[in-house]
Amino acid sequence: MMKYIEDIGHVLIGLVPCWGLVREYEQLPPENDANPVIDVDGTEYWSSVRVMDIFRDLTGYLVGEVFRTLGLVVLLLWALFK
């Protein structure tokens, strides 16, 4: 149930331009600096859990942005043809 509430929150955050991207950017450095995952050949990469969390968050932001854009288009069409 908590994941659904979080996903709805991400959709709402997506209604505000750029808020979600700034929010995710602020969350990245501590995670990567504190817990780098290092492959056998010495390559650093993000943990799969963090990658999936970013994917879910950005998907929610994208849905919110689509709702915002559709709302603006509807308002524009209404203003043009009323």
C-alpha positions as CSV (number, residue, x, y, z in Angstrom):
1,M,0.0,0.0,0.0
2,M,2.8,2.4,0.8
3,K,4.4,2.0,-2.6
4,Y,1.1,3.0,-4.3
5,I,1.0,6.2,-2.1
6,E,4.6,6.9,-3.0
7,D,3.8,6.4,-6.7
8,I,0.8,8.8,-6.5
9,G,3.1,11.3,-4.8
10,H,5.6,11.0,-7.7
11,V,2.8,11.7,-10.2
12,L,1.8,14.8,-8.2
13,I,5.4,16.0,-8.1
14,G,5.5,15.5,-11.9
15,L,2.8,18.1,-12.2
16,V,5.4,20.8,-11.2
17,P,8.0,21.4,-14.0
18,C,11.5,20.1,-13.1
19,W,10.8,19.4,-9.4
20,G,11.2,15.6,-9.8
21,L,14.5,15.8,-11.7
22,V,15.9,18.2,-9.1
23,R,14.7,15.9,-6.3
24,E,16.3,12.8,-7.9
25,Y,19.6,14.7,-8.5
26,E,19.8,15.7,-4.9
27,Q,19.3,12.1,-3.8
28,L,22.1,10.6,-6.0
29,P,25.5,11.7,-4.6
30,P,25.2,10.4,-1.0
31,E,24.0,7.0,-2.3
32,N,26.8,6.7,-4.8
33,D,29.6,8.0,-2.6
34,A,28.7,6.0,0.5
35,N,28.0,2.6,-1.2
36,P,29.7,2.2,-4.6
37,V,29.2,-1.2,-6.1
38,I,32.4,-2.4,-7.7
39,D,32.5,-5.1,-10.3
40,V,35.3,-7.7,-10.6
41,D,37.2,-5.6,-13.2
42,G,37.0,-2.5,-10.9
43,T,34.1,-0.8,-12.7
44,E,31.7,1.1,-10.4
45,Y,28.0,1.0,-11.0
46,W,24.7,1.6,-9.2
47,S,23.0,-1.1,-7.3
48,S,20.0,-2.6,-9.1
49,V,17.8,-1.6,-6.2
50,R,18.7,2.1,-6.7
51,V,18.3,1.8,-10.5
52,M,14.8,0.4,-10.1
53,D,13.9,3.0,-7.5
54,I,15.0,5.8,-9.9
55,F,13.0,4.1,-12.7
56,R,9.8,4.1,-10.6
57,D,10.3,7.7,-9.5
58,L,11.0,9.0,-13.0
59,T,8.1,7.0,-14.4
60,G,5.8,8.7,-11.9
61,Y,7.2,12.1,-12.8
62,L,6.6,11.4,-16.5
63,V,3.0,10.5,-15.9
64,G,2.5,13.7,-14.0
65,E,4.1,15.7,-16.8
66,V,1.8,14.0,-19.3
67,F,-1.2,15.0,-17.2
68,R,0.1,18.6,-16.9
69,T,0.6,18.8,-20.7
70,L,-2.9,17.3,-21.5
71,G,-4.4,19.8,-19.0
72,L,-2.7,22.7,-20.7
73,V,-3.7,21.5,-24.2
74,V,-7.4,21.2,-23.0
75,L,-7.3,24.7,-21.5
76,L,-5.7,26.1,-24.7
77,L,-8.4,24.4,-26.9
78,W,-11.2,25.5,-24.6
79,A,-9.9,29.1,-24.8
80,L,-9.6,29.0,-28.6
81,F,-13.0,27.5,-29.3
82,K,-15.3,28.8,-26.5
